[in-house]
Amino acid sequence: MSNLDRTSYPKDKIKVLFLENISEKAVQYFKQQGYTDVKKIAGALSEEELIKAIKDVHILGIRSKTFISKRVLDSAKKLQAIGCFCIGTNQVDIKACKQKGVAVFNAPYSNTRSVAELVIGSSIMLIRKIVDKNKAAHEGIWNKEAKGSFELRGKTIGLIGYGNIGMQTSIMAEAMGMKVKFYDVETKLPLGNAVSVKSIKELVSGSDIISLHVPETSQTKNLINKEVIKQIKPGAILINYARGEVVDLDALAAAIKSKHIGGAAIDVYPWEPEKNGDKFETPLQGLSNVILTPHIGGSTEEAQENIGEDVSVKLYQYLERGVSNGSHSIPPISLPPVDGAHRILHIHNNVPGVLSAINTVMSKNKINIVGQYLKTNDEIGYVVLDVDSKLSKQAIELLKGVKETIRVRLLY
C-alpha cells in the first residue's frame, strides 16, 4: 500500500457529518474513498444540538444556516476540518478555527453561473414588468400593454463588485447587448467592453439596472442606504443576490412605493428563516414589480453537485495529504508524498522561533528530517515535516511539547 492510500487513522474510525441536505455527491465521494461513517442530516442544527452532535466528528460539512461558534469548536475535540458547501464562510468563527487549528474550506466559484443567470433572468422579468402582468393574469385580469416595458438591449447594467459572479454577469449582459459598468474597491481588469467607474454614486446614477456582488463585511453593511438610493437613476431596477445586510430594505421599500425605483429582485435578507415552511417577513412583500426569492441564487442541481464535489475534494486532500490550498484558516501548503518517510503536520501560533524550536528538538533527539516546509498567515504557522519512519512516534511526542503548538497530527 502506498502513502497515497493510507492515513495514520483507520478510515472506519473517521466520522464525517454533513448538515443542511448537502449534495449526495459529497456523501458518495467520501464513501468511494473508503470512509464508512458518513452521516447526512437534512436541516441545520442549533448551537446546543451541534455541540452534542459534533463531539466525535472529524469532518463537518455545512451550508449557510449552520453557525459554528467558539462554543461549538470547544466541544469538537477531534474536528480536523469544516467544509462550507456554499460561497461564503461568514457563518463560521474563522478566528476560533485558527486558534483550534481547524481548516475551513468553501466553494467560491461553483455556483457562479447559476447566480449570474438568475440576475439576467430577473432583469428581463423586471424591465418588462412581467411580475405584475403575471399576477394580474392569475387574478383573471387581462393587462396587455407595452407602456413601461423595455428591452435589455442598449440598457446599462451597473455591477457593484466585480468578482467571479460579477464578471460572469458582465459577460452575459454584454452578450444580451447591454452596456456594462462596474465599481470595485480593488483594481480589476475589465472583461469585454465593461467600464470601471470611480464611485458608487457614479455607477448608480447612470445605470438602468444595478446588481450587487459584494461580501458581507462591516464596510458593506447597508451599502445601499437611504442616501445612496436617492442617487439612483429614477426608475432603475435594483437586484441583490449578494448578502442580506447590504441593502436597507425599509429605505428600498419606500423608494419603490414612491416610484423612484422601478423594481427590485431580492434573494437575501438580514434575517432568514431556519428551515423551509417557517414564516418569513420583509417590508418588500406585496409591492409592485418586486421579485422575492428564498436565498436560491445558487440553488440549481448543477451548482449543488459542483459544490459537493469541490468542497469534498478539498476536505479529502487535507485529511489524507495535508493539502490546505483554499483554506481560510490554515496557511496554504501542497506537497507531494515522500516515500520511506512519515509525514507530520504541525500547527502553531505564528510567533518567532517556533521553527527553530522544532529543528532543535529534532536534532537533539537525532531524528532525521527528510523534508520540511513552513507557511504562515497572520495568526498561525503550518509546518509539514517528513521524518524517518522509525522515529515518527517519538517525533510526534516531542513536537507536542514545542511551545506555541496548537495541533500535531501524524498524516501517514
C-alpha positions as CSV (number, residue, x, y, z in Angstrom):
1,M,0.0,0.0,0.0
2,S,1.4,3.4,-1.0
3,N,1.5,6.5,1.1
4,L,-1.4,7.9,-1.0
5,D,-3.6,5.0,0.1
6,R,-3.3,5.2,3.8
7,T,-3.6,7.5,6.7
8,S,-2.4,7.3,10.3
9,Y,-6.0,6.6,11.4
10,P,-8.3,3.8,10.2
11,K,-10.9,5.1,7.8
12,D,-13.7,3.4,9.6
13,K,-12.9,5.4,12.7
14,I,-13.2,8.8,10.9
15,K,-16.6,10.4,11.5
16,V,-18.0,12.6,8.7
17,L,-21.1,14.7,9.4
18,F,-23.0,16.6,6.6
19,L,-25.8,19.0,7.5
20,E,-28.4,21.0,5.6
21,N,-29.1,18.4,2.9
22,I,-25.7,18.8,1.3
23,S,-25.5,17.2,-2.2
24,E,-25.4,13.4,-2.2
25,K,-22.4,13.7,-4.4
26,A,-20.4,14.7,-1.3
27,V,-21.6,11.6,0.6
28,Q,-20.8,9.3,-2.2
29,Y,-17.3,10.9,-2.7
30,F,-16.2,10.0,0.8
31,K,-17.7,6.6,0.7
32,Q,-15.8,5.9,-2.5
33,Q,-12.6,6.9,-0.8
34,G,-13.3,4.2,1.8
35,Y,-14.9,6.2,4.6
36,T,-17.9,4.3,6.1
37,D,-19.1,6.5,8.9
38,V,-20.7,9.3,6.8
39,K,-23.9,10.8,8.2
40,K,-26.2,13.2,6.4
41,I,-28.9,15.4,8.1
42,A,-31.4,17.3,6.1
43,G,-31.6,20.5,8.2
44,A,-29.4,22.9,10.2
45,L,-28.7,22.3,13.9
46,S,-28.9,24.8,16.7
47,E,-25.8,25.6,18.7
48,E,-26.8,23.3,21.5
49,E,-27.7,20.5,19.1
50,L,-24.5,20.9,17.3
51,I,-22.4,20.8,20.5
52,K,-23.8,17.4,21.2
53,A,-23.6,16.1,17.6
54,I,-20.0,17.3,16.9
55,K,-18.2,15.7,19.8
56,D,-16.5,12.9,18.0
57,V,-16.7,14.3,14.4
58,H,-13.5,14.7,12.3
59,I,-15.0,16.3,9.2
60,L,-18.1,18.6,9.3
61,G,-20.0,19.8,6.2
62,I,-22.4,22.8,6.4
63,R,-24.1,25.3,4.2
64,S,-25.3,28.8,5.2
65,K,-27.7,28.2,8.0
66,T,-25.4,26.4,10.5
67,F,-23.3,28.7,12.7
68,I,-20.0,27.5,14.0
69,S,-19.2,29.4,17.2
70,K,-16.3,29.1,19.6
71,R,-18.6,27.2,21.9
72,V,-19.2,24.6,19.2
73,L,-15.5,24.4,18.4
74,D,-14.6,23.9,22.1
75,S,-16.7,20.8,22.2
76,A,-15.3,19.4,18.9
77,K,-12.1,17.8,20.2
78,K,-11.5,15.7,17.1
79,L,-12.5,18.1,14.4
80,Q,-10.0,18.4,11.6
81,A,-11.8,20.5,9.0
82,I,-15.0,22.2,8.2
83,G,-16.4,22.3,4.6
84,C,-18.8,25.2,3.8
85,F,-20.7,23.9,0.8
86,C,-21.5,27.4,-0.4
87,I,-19.7,30.6,-1.4
88,G,-19.2,32.3,1.9
89,T,-17.7,31.4,5.3
90,N,-19.2,34.2,7.4
91,Q,-21.3,31.6,9.3
92,V,-18.0,30.2,10.8
93,D,-15.9,31.8,13.5
94,I,-12.7,31.8,11.5
95,K,-10.6,33.3,14.3
96,A,-11.6,30.5,16.6
97,C,-10.8,27.9,13.9
98,K,-7.3,29.3,13.6
99,Q,-6.9,29.1,17.4
100,K,-8.0,25.5,17.3
101,G,-6.1,24.5,14.1
102,V,-9.2,23.6,12.2
103,A,-9.1,24.0,8.4
104,V,-12.1,25.8,6.8
105,F,-12.9,25.3,3.1
106,N,-15.6,26.6,0.8
107,A,-16.6,26.7,-2.9
108,P,-16.2,30.3,-4.0
109,Y,-16.7,29.6,-7.8
110,S,-19.0,26.6,-8.1
111,N,-22.4,28.4,-8.3
112,T,-21.1,31.4,-10.2
113,R,-23.1,30.6,-13.4
114,S,-26.3,29.9,-11.5
115,V,-26.3,33.3,-9.8
116,A,-25.4,35.2,-13.0
117,E,-28.2,33.5,-15.0
118,L,-30.7,34.5,-12.3
119,V,-29.5,38.1,-12.4
120,I,-30.1,38.2,-16.2
121,G,-33.4,36.4,-15.9
122,S,-34.7,38.7,-13.2
123,S,-33.5,41.7,-15.2
124,I,-35.7,40.7,-18.1
125,M,-38.7,40.0,-15.9
126,L,-38.5,43.3,-14.1
127,I,-37.7,45.6,-17.1
128,R,-40.7,44.0,-18.9
129,K,-42.9,44.3,-15.7
130,I,-43.7,40.6,-16.1
131,V,-44.2,40.2,-12.3
132,D,-47.2,42.5,-12.2
133,K,-48.6,41.2,-15.5
134,N,-48.3,37.6,-14.2
135,K,-50.1,38.5,-11.0
136,A,-52.9,40.2,-12.9
137,A,-53.4,37.2,-15.2
138,H,-53.6,34.8,-12.3
139,E,-56.3,37.1,-10.8
140,G,-58.2,37.0,-14.1
141,I,-57.3,40.5,-15.3
142,W,-56.2,41.0,-18.9
143,N,-53.5,43.7,-19.0
144,K,-51.9,43.7,-22.4
145,E,-49.8,46.9,-22.9
146,A,-46.3,47.9,-23.8
147,K,-46.1,51.1,-21.7
148,G,-43.2,50.8,-19.2
149,S,-41.9,47.6,-20.7
150,F,-38.4,47.7,-22.3
151,E,-35.7,45.6,-23.9
152,L,-32.4,44.9,-22.2
153,R,-30.5,45.7,-25.4
154,G,-28.9,49.1,-25.1
155,K,-29.5,49.5,-21.4
156,T,-26.7,49.9,-18.9
157,I,-26.2,47.4,-16.1
158,G,-24.1,48.6,-13.1
159,L,-22.3,46.0,-11.1
160,I,-21.2,46.8,-7.6
161,G,-18.5,44.2,-7.0
162,Y,-16.5,42.7,-9.9
163,G,-15.5,39.3,-8.6
164,N,-16.3,35.9,-10.1
165,I,-20.1,36.4,-10.2
166,G,-19.9,40.0,-11.3
167,M,-17.6,39.1,-14.1
168,Q,-19.8,36.2,-15.3
169,T,-22.8,38.6,-15.2
170,S,-20.8,41.1,-17.1
171,I,-20.1,38.7,-19.9
172,M,-23.8,37.5,-20.2
173,A,-25.1,41.1,-20.0
174,E,-22.9,42.2,-22.8
175,A,-24.0,39.2,-24.9
176,M,-27.5,40.5,-24.5
177,G,-26.5,43.8,-26.0
178,M,-26.2,45.7,-22.7
179,K,-23.6,48.3,-21.7
180,V,-21.7,47.2,-18.6
181,K,-20.2,49.5,-15.9
182,F,-18.7,48.3,-12.6
183,Y,-17.4,49.5,-9.3
184,D,-15.0,47.6,-7.1
185,V,-12.8,48.6,-4.2
186,E,-9.9,46.7,-5.9
187,T,-8.5,47.4,-9.3
188,K,-9.9,44.8,-11.7
189,L,-9.2,44.2,-15.4
190,P,-12.4,44.7,-17.3
191,L,-13.8,41.8,-19.5
192,G,-15.1,42.7,-22.9
193,N,-16.2,46.3,-23.2
194,A,-17.0,46.7,-19.5
195,V,-16.0,50.1,-18.0
196,S,-14.8,50.7,-14.5
197,V,-16.1,53.7,-12.6
198,K,-14.6,55.6,-9.7
199,S,-17.5,55.7,-7.2
200,I,-20.8,54.0,-6.3
201,K,-22.6,57.4,-6.9
202,E,-21.3,57.5,-10.5
203,L,-22.4,53.9,-11.0
204,V,-25.9,54.1,-9.6
205,S,-26.7,57.5,-11.2
206,G,-26.1,56.2,-14.7
207,S,-27.4,52.6,-14.6
208,D,-30.8,51.2,-15.6
209,I,-30.2,48.0,-13.6
210,I,-28.0,47.8,-10.6
211,S,-26.8,44.4,-9.4
212,L,-24.9,43.8,-6.1
213,H,-22.0,41.3,-5.9
214,V,-20.2,42.1,-2.6
215,P,-19.3,40.1,0.5
216,E,-20.9,40.8,3.9
217,T,-18.4,43.0,5.9
218,S,-18.6,46.0,8.2
219,Q,-17.9,48.1,5.1
220,T,-20.8,46.7,3.1
221,K,-23.5,46.7,5.7
222,N,-26.3,49.0,4.5
223,L,-24.1,49.9,1.5
224,I,-27.3,50.7,-0.3
225,N,-28.9,53.0,2.2
226,K,-31.3,56.0,2.0
227,E,-28.7,58.4,0.8
228,V,-27.4,56.1,-2.0
229,I,-30.9,55.3,-3.1
230,K,-31.6,59.0,-3.6
231,Q,-28.6,58.9,-6.1
232,I,-30.0,56.0,-8.1
233,K,-31.3,56.9,-11.6
234,P,-35.1,57.3,-11.4
235,G,-37.0,54.2,-12.5
236,A,-33.9,52.0,-12.2
237,I,-34.0,48.4,-11.0
238,L,-32.1,47.0,-8.1
239,I,-31.0,43.4,-7.8
240,N,-29.4,41.9,-4.7
241,Y,-28.2,38.3,-4.8
242,A,-25.2,39.0,-2.7
243,R,-25.7,39.3,1.1
244,G,-28.7,40.3,3.2
245,E,-27.2,43.1,5.2
246,V,-26.0,45.0,2.1
247,V,-29.4,46.8,1.4
248,D,-31.5,48.8,3.8
249,L,-34.8,47.1,2.9
250,D,-37.0,49.8,4.6
251,A,-35.4,52.5,2.5
252,L,-35.8,50.4,-0.6
253,A,-39.4,49.7,0.1
254,A,-40.1,53.4,0.5
255,A,-38.3,54.2,-2.8
256,I,-40.4,51.5,-4.6
257,K,-43.6,52.9,-3.2
258,S,-42.7,56.4,-4.3
259,K,-41.8,55.1,-7.8
260,H,-38.2,56.4,-7.5
261,I,-37.1,52.8,-8.0
262,G,-38.9,50.9,-10.8
263,G,-38.5,47.4,-9.4
264,A,-36.3,45.0,-7.4
265,A,-35.2,41.4,-7.1
266,I,-34.1,40.3,-3.7
267,D,-32.8,36.9,-2.8
268,V,-31.0,37.5,0.5
269,Y,-32.3,39.2,3.7
270,P,-30.9,40.5,7.0
271,W,-32.9,37.8,8.8
272,E,-33.8,34.5,7.1
273,P,-35.9,31.5,8.5
274,E,-34.1,28.4,9.8
275,K,-35.9,25.9,7.6
276,N,-38.5,25.5,4.8
277,G,-42.0,26.3,5.9
278,D,-41.1,28.8,8.6
279,K,-42.8,32.2,8.5
280,F,-40.9,34.9,6.6
281,E,-41.5,38.6,6.6
282,T,-39.9,41.5,4.7
283,P,-41.1,45.1,4.1
284,L,-40.9,44.4,0.4
285,Q,-43.9,41.9,0.4
286,G,-46.8,43.0,-1.7
287,L,-45.0,45.8,-3.6
288,S,-45.3,46.3,-7.3
289,N,-42.7,44.8,-9.7
290,V,-40.7,43.1,-6.9
291,I,-39.3,39.5,-7.1
292,L,-38.7,37.9,-3.8
293,T,-36.9,34.6,-3.7
294,P,-35.8,32.5,-0.7
295,H,-31.9,32.6,-1.0
296,I,-31.8,30.4,-4.1
297,G,-29.4,32.3,-6.2
298,G,-27.0,29.4,-6.3
299,S,-29.6,26.7,-5.8
300,T,-29.5,24.7,-9.0
301,E,-28.8,21.0,-9.2
302,E,-25.7,21.7,-11.3
303,A,-24.4,24.2,-8.8
304,Q,-25.0,21.9,-5.8
305,E,-23.3,19.0,-7.5
306,N,-20.3,21.2,-8.4
307,I,-20.1,22.5,-4.8
308,G,-20.4,19.0,-3.4
309,E,-17.5,17.8,-5.5
310,D,-15.3,20.9,-5.0
311,V,-15.5,21.0,-1.2
312,S,-15.3,17.2,-0.8
313,V,-12.1,17.1,-2.7
314,K,-10.6,19.9,-0.6
315,L,-11.6,18.1,2.7
316,Y,-10.3,14.8,1.5
317,Q,-7.0,16.3,0.3
318,Y,-6.5,17.9,3.7
319,L,-7.4,14.9,5.7
320,E,-5.3,12.4,3.7
321,R,-2.4,14.6,2.3
322,G,-2.3,17.7,4.4
323,V,-3.1,19.9,1.4
324,S,-4.5,23.2,2.7
325,N,-4.9,25.1,-0.5
326,G,-8.2,27.1,-0.4
327,S,-8.4,27.1,3.4
328,H,-9.5,30.3,5.2
329,S,-7.8,29.3,8.5
330,I,-4.7,27.2,7.7
331,P,-1.9,28.6,5.5
332,P,-1.8,27.1,2.0
333,I,0.6,24.1,1.5
334,S,0.5,21.4,-1.1
335,L,3.4,18.9,-1.2
336,P,3.8,15.5,-2.9
337,P,4.2,12.5,-0.7
338,V,7.7,11.3,0.2
339,D,8.4,7.5,0.0
340,G,10.1,5.9,3.0
341,A,9.1,8.7,5.4
342,H,6.3,9.5,7.8
343,R,4.6,12.9,7.4
344,I,3.7,15.0,10.4
345,L,1.5,18.2,10.4
346,H,2.3,20.8,13.0
347,I,0.1,23.8,13.5
348,H,1.3,26.5,15.9
349,N,0.8,30.2,16.9
350,N,2.7,32.4,14.5
351,V,5.4,33.8,16.7
352,P,9.2,34.0,16.1
353,G,11.3,31.0,16.9
354,V,8.9,28.1,16.6
355,L,10.6,26.6,13.5
356,S,13.9,26.9,15.2
357,A,12.5,25.1,18.3
358,I,11.2,22.3,16.1
359,N,14.5,21.8,14.4
360,T,16.4,22.0,17.7
361,V,14.3,19.3,19.5
362,M,14.5,17.0,16.4
363,S,18.3,17.5,16.2
364,K,18.8,16.9,20.0
365,N,17.0,13.6,19.7
366,K,18.8,12.6,16.5
367,I,15.6,12.5,14.4
368,N,16.3,12.9,10.7
369,I,14.1,15.4,8.9
370,V,13.8,14.2,5.3
371,G,11.8,17.3,4.2
372,Q,10.2,20.3,5.8
373,Y,8.0,23.2,4.7
374,L,6.6,26.2,6.6
375,K,3.8,28.6,5.6
376,T,2.3,31.2,7.9
377,N,-0.7,33.6,7.9
378,D,-1.3,36.5,10.3
379,E,-2.1,34.2,13.3
380,I,-0.8,30.7,12.8
381,G,2.0,28.7,11.2
382,Y,1.7,25.4,9.4
383,V,4.7,23.1,9.2
384,V,4.8,19.9,7.2
385,L,7.6,17.5,8.2
386,D,8.7,14.3,6.6
387,V,10.7,12.3,9.1
388,D,12.4,9.0,9.5
389,S,9.6,6.5,9.7
390,K,11.2,4.5,12.5
391,L,11.2,7.6,14.8
392,S,7.9,9.2,13.9
393,K,6.1,8.3,17.1
394,Q,8.9,9.8,19.2
395,A,8.8,12.9,16.9
396,I,5.1,13.3,17.5
397,E,5.5,13.4,21.3
398,L,8.4,15.8,21.0
399,L,6.5,18.2,18.7
400,K,3.6,18.3,21.1
401,G,5.9,19.7,23.7
402,V,7.1,22.6,21.5
403,K,6.0,25.9,22.9
404,E,3.1,27.6,20.9
405,T,1.9,24.3,19.5
406,I,-1.8,24.2,18.6
407,R,-2.1,20.8,17.0
408,V,0.1,17.9,15.8
409,R,-1.1,15.1,13.5
410,L,0.6,12.1,12.0
411,L,-0.6,12.1,8.4
412,Y,0.9,8.8,7.3
